[in-house]
Amino acid sequence: MSHPVTFNDLPRGGEKFEPGKASKLTGLFGAAGVLGLIGSIFFFIKDTDAFAYSWLFAFFFCFTFVVGGLFWVLLHNASNSGWGIAVRRLFENLSNLILPLAIFAIPFLLPQVQEPLWEWMGHHREAAEHAHHDHTTVVEALHHMSVGDPDHGVEGNPHLHILVSKYGYLNITFWMVRFVLYFVILWHIARSLRSKSVQQEQDGDIKHTISARAFSCRWLLPFALSLTFAAVDWLMTLDYSWFSTMWGVYIFAGCAWSSMALMILVVTWLRGLGYMQKVVSMEHYHLMGKLLFAFTVFWAYIAFSQYFLIWYANITEETRFYLTRNTEGWRWVSIFIVVGHFIGPFVLLLSQPRKKNPAVVGLVCVWILFMHAVDIYWNIIPERGPSLDVGWWMPGAWVGDIVALVAIVGCMGWLFLRSLGRYSLYPWRDPRLLESINVVN
């Protein structure tokens, strides 16, 4: 920019996205979503067990972007960030997809989808039947199932003793309550923050900025707990005997990393259509690139720390996670993640000129989105083999994985593009907008 931008340089009312400019892309996402849903219904009928893992992979992949977008909105408000105001509305639109995303989570409430994923639910339902027949509690029934009945030649399953100890948290009723609560909390945060931002466009009062800051500080903890326990409930308990105290932070790092990469691509695309030309500068690319670099390093630090601590402790219940992913074909995926998820982005994002070059950083972001998908896949799909007793790889199941991914990504992409036209692409009456526009690193 040759001179500082003033409010006179900006259109009154901000810049509203014209849906017609992206009709082809919107239609492409919509068509992909519809075809993917049709294909997913076919796979659900054909093999529900395999479908369950495909759907969880696709759902959680999209979940990380939505929650990551919400994190950046919370952080920008809570830290009183000035530079982030220019791109905050895009993150607000992304985070408000949490409610439609909840619709795609409905299959996880079906027992036929739950039991292939979370084997503990099958054991609990079996224990509930025994408890009803014997007039005992589910906990007592689980205990009997774990020790067996030697008098009648019934062998026990000692692994079920873990479920007896964890029953206070890991029971179906409480799981269902938490499942709903996660979406309610995240939706409330996302809706409230965008509402405050939009209200400011009516009167320009700074009180909305102050209110959003106070709200964000109060709700950072509920947000963190919701993300952490959702990751525990949906992913960690795929193997109910496994545990990691760093799991929530690991998932959070991936959420923040991938959502920032996605937003850089969205901003670049919008600028290519002629929007936000005076609002977003190369300084913003530099700042977003630095945050992308920071979370590249942070993810690697958490991932290595989790691996190192589990390897050093050498506890059977913990090491199984990495043993599964370091044998047969998954071993090569693990090596690929080390190189592609950390080393590659780390080297490419070191350079300041590359971070300020939209074309170069855009290519890096495309790679980051791909590696994030690989990471989520690597965390979920290896559990399908032991659970369904099909070896390390289930032939043909990858087709269902791709179809499910196309279904949810297509629908969510279609919704996101349509949401861009509802409000200005940036909070045009935010008192600190000019500070953001004219930011200099």
Solvent accessible surface area in square Angstrom, and as a share of the most:
residue,aa,sasa,rsa
1,M,123,0.55
2,S,116,0.75
3,H,108,0.48
4,P,97,0.61
5,V,9,0.05
6,T,64,0.37
7,F,99,0.41
8,N,147,0.76
9,D,44,0.23
10,L,21,0.10
11,P,67,0.42
12,R,202,0.74
13,G,28,0.27
14,G,10,0.10
15,E,31,0.14
16,K,122,0.52
17,F,6,0.02
18,E,97,0.44
19,P,86,0.54
20,G,59,0.57
21,K,101,0.43
22,A,4,0.03
23,S,67,0.43
24,K,183,0.77
25,L,59,0.30
26,T,20,0.12
27,G,40,0.39
28,L,118,0.59
29,F,58,0.24
30,G,17,0.16
31,A,53,0.41
32,A,27,0.21
33,G,0,0.00
34,V,86,0.50
35,L,124,0.61
36,G,3,0.03
37,L,57,0.28
38,I,108,0.55
39,G,19,0.18
40,S,5,0.03
41,I,106,0.54
42,F,118,0.49
43,F,39,0.16
44,F,53,0.22
45,I,133,0.68
46,K,138,0.58
47,D,47,0.24
48,T,30,0.18
49,D,56,0.29
50,A,11,0.09
51,F,13,0.06
52,A,0,0.00
53,Y,0,0.00
54,S,3,0.02
55,W,10,0.04
56,L,1,0.00
57,F,9,0.04
58,A,0,0.00
59,F,0,0.00
60,F,0,0.00
61,F,19,0.08
62,C,9,0.05
63,F,0,0.00
64,T,1,0.00
65,F,17,0.07
66,V,4,0.02
67,V,1,0.00
68,G,0,0.00
69,G,0,0.00
70,L,3,0.01
71,F,20,0.09
72,W,1,0.00
73,V,1,0.00
74,L,0,0.00
75,L,62,0.31
76,H,10,0.04
77,N,15,0.08
78,A,23,0.18
79,S,68,0.44
80,N,60,0.31
81,S,21,0.13
82,G,9,0.09
83,W,42,0.15
84,G,1,0.01
85,I,7,0.04
86,A,0,0.00
87,V,0,0.00
88,R,17,0.06
89,R,0,0.00
90,L,0,0.00
91,F,0,0.00
92,E,1,0.01
93,N,3,0.02
94,L,7,0.03
95,S,1,0.01
96,N,22,0.11
97,L,12,0.06
98,I,2,0.01
99,L,93,0.46
100,P,31,0.20
101,L,0,0.00
102,A,23,0.18
103,I,110,0.56
104,F,25,0.11
105,A,0,0.00
106,I,94,0.48
107,P,27,0.17
108,F,3,0.01
109,L,62,0.31
110,L,66,0.33
111,P,62,0.39
112,Q,92,0.41
113,V,0,0.00
114,Q,0,0.00
115,E,64,0.29
116,P,15,0.09
117,L,0,0.00
118,W,1,0.00
119,E,66,0.30
120,W,0,0.00
121,M,0,0.00
122,G,20,0.20
123,H,41,0.18
124,H,7,0.03
125,R,61,0.22
126,E,77,0.34
127,A,0,0.00
128,A,44,0.34
129,E,122,0.55
130,H,77,0.35
131,A,7,0.05
132,H,153,0.68
133,H,147,0.66
134,D,78,0.40
135,H,169,0.75
136,T,48,0.28
137,T,77,0.45
138,V,37,0.21
139,V,52,0.30
140,E,83,0.37
141,A,3,0.03
142,L,0,0.00
143,H,78,0.35
144,H,100,0.45
145,M,31,0.14
146,S,7,0.05
147,V,85,0.49
148,G,12,0.11
149,D,54,0.28
150,P,115,0.72
151,D,132,0.68
152,H,145,0.65
153,G,65,0.62
154,V,85,0.49
155,E,163,0.73
156,G,31,0.30
157,N,53,0.27
158,P,100,0.63
159,H,116,0.52
160,L,4,0.02
161,H,96,0.43
162,I,39,0.20
163,L,0,0.00
164,V,31,0.18
165,S,85,0.55
166,K,69,0.29
167,Y,56,0.21
168,G,67,0.65
169,Y,64,0.24
170,L,3,0.02
171,N,21,0.11
172,I,36,0.18
173,T,103,0.60
174,F,85,0.36
175,W,1,0.00
176,M,54,0.24
177,V,82,0.47
178,R,13,0.05
179,F,9,0.04
180,V,85,0.49
181,L,87,0.43
182,Y,11,0.04
183,F,15,0.06
184,V,76,0.44
185,I,33,0.17
186,L,1,0.01
187,W,81,0.28
188,H,51,0.23
189,I,0,0.00
190,A,1,0.01
191,R,103,0.38
192,S,12,0.08
193,L,3,0.02
194,R,27,0.10
195,S,38,0.24
196,K,42,0.18
197,S,7,0.04
198,V,26,0.15
199,Q,84,0.37
200,Q,4,0.02
201,E,21,0.09
202,Q,136,0.60
203,D,72,0.37
204,G,23,0.22
205,D,56,0.29
206,I,89,0.45
207,K,114,0.48
208,H,21,0.09
209,T,22,0.13
210,I,91,0.46
211,S,43,0.28
212,A,7,0.06
213,R,79,0.29
214,A,46,0.35
215,F,12,0.05
216,S,0,0.00
217,C,74,0.44
218,R,152,0.55
219,W,65,0.23
220,L,58,0.29
221,L,117,0.58
222,P,37,0.23
223,F,6,0.03
224,A,46,0.35
225,L,86,0.43
226,S,3,0.02
227,L,4,0.02
228,T,46,0.26
229,F,78,0.32
230,A,0,0.00
231,A,0,0.00
232,V,25,0.14
233,D,1,0.00
234,W,3,0.01
235,L,7,0.03
236,M,18,0.08
237,T,10,0.06
238,L,5,0.03
239,D,20,0.10
240,Y,24,0.09
241,S,19,0.12
242,W,8,0.03
243,F,84,0.35
244,S,14,0.09
245,T,135,0.79
246,M,36,0.16
247,W,3,0.01
248,G,7,0.07
249,V,63,0.36
250,Y,7,0.02
251,I,6,0.03
252,F,43,0.18
253,A,0,0.00
254,G,3,0.03
255,C,1,0.00
256,A,0,0.00
257,W,0,0.00
258,S,0,0.00
259,S,0,0.00
260,M,1,0.00
261,A,0,0.00
262,L,43,0.22
263,M,0,0.00
264,I,0,0.00
265,L,41,0.20
266,V,15,0.08
267,V,0,0.00
268,T,40,0.23
269,W,70,0.25
270,L,0,0.00
271,R,44,0.16
272,G,68,0.65
273,L,54,0.27
274,G,45,0.43
275,Y,15,0.06
276,M,0,0.00
277,Q,86,0.38
278,K,106,0.45
279,V,0,0.00
280,V,1,0.00
281,S,17,0.11
282,M,64,0.28
283,E,36,0.16
284,H,0,0.00
285,Y,1,0.00
286,H,11,0.05
287,L,29,0.14
288,M,0,0.00
289,G,0,0.00
290,K,82,0.35
291,L,48,0.24
292,L,1,0.00
293,F,48,0.20
294,A,49,0.38
295,F,28,0.12
296,T,0,0.00
297,V,58,0.33
298,F,67,0.28
299,W,12,0.04
300,A,17,0.13
301,Y,136,0.52
302,I,8,0.04
303,A,20,0.15
304,F,130,0.54
305,S,18,0.11
306,Q,4,0.02
307,Y,89,0.34
308,F,85,0.35
309,L,96,0.48
310,I,10,0.05
311,W,155,0.54
312,Y,161,0.61
313,A,51,0.39
314,N,115,0.59
315,I,72,0.36
316,T,109,0.63
317,E,67,0.30
318,E,20,0.09
319,T,23,0.14
320,R,72,0.26
321,F,8,0.04
322,Y,24,0.09
323,L,110,0.55
324,T,27,0.16
325,R,1,0.00
326,N,45,0.23
327,T,69,0.40
328,E,114,0.51
329,G,19,0.18
330,W,6,0.02
331,R,118,0.43
332,W,174,0.61
333,V,41,0.23
334,S,15,0.09
335,I,76,0.39
336,F,76,0.32
337,I,8,0.04
338,V,85,0.49
339,V,76,0.44
340,G,4,0.03
341,H,0,0.00
342,F,57,0.24
343,I,80,0.40
344,G,23,0.22
345,P,0,0.00
346,F,62,0.26
347,V,78,0.45
348,L,72,0.36
349,L,1,0.01
350,L,98,0.49
351,S,27,0.17
352,Q,95,0.42
353,P,95,0.60
354,R,85,0.31
355,K,13,0.05
356,K,60,0.25
357,N,63,0.32
358,P,36,0.23
359,A,72,0.56
360,V,47,0.27
361,V,1,0.01
362,G,8,0.08
363,L,132,0.66
364,V,7,0.04
365,C,0,0.00
366,V,83,0.48
367,W,92,0.32
368,I,0,0.00
369,L,34,0.17
370,F,99,0.41
371,M,0,0.00
372,H,1,0.01
373,A,17,0.13
374,V,23,0.13
375,D,3,0.01
376,I,3,0.02
377,Y,40,0.15
378,W,23,0.08
379,N,4,0.02
380,I,0,0.00
381,I,4,0.02
382,P,1,0.01
383,E,6,0.03
384,R,5,0.02
385,G,4,0.04
386,P,70,0.44
387,S,28,0.18
388,L,35,0.17
389,D,132,0.68
390,V,51,0.29
391,G,49,0.47
392,W,97,0.34
393,W,81,0.29
394,M,37,0.16
395,P,115,0.72
396,G,42,0.40
397,A,11,0.08
398,W,121,0.43
399,V,57,0.33
400,G,7,0.07
401,D,2,0.01
402,I,90,0.46
403,V,31,0.18
404,A,1,0.01
405,L,41,0.20
406,V,60,0.34
407,A,0,0.00
408,I,0,0.00
409,V,48,0.28
410,G,2,0.02
411,C,21,0.13
412,M,11,0.05
413,G,15,0.15
414,W,88,0.31
415,L,53,0.26
416,F,19,0.08
417,L,11,0.05
418,R,139,0.51
419,S,13,0.08
420,L,0,0.00
421,G,24,0.23
422,R,137,0.50
423,Y,48,0.18
424,S,1,0.01
425,L,0,0.00
426,Y,0,0.00
427,P,1,0.01
428,W,43,0.15
429,R,73,0.27
430,D,2,0.01
431,P,60,0.37
432,R,52,0.19
433,L,0,0.00
434,L,45,0.22
435,E,90,0.41
436,S,0,0.00
437,I,1,0.01
438,N,49,0.25
439,V,31,0.18
440,V,118,0.68
441,N,76,0.39
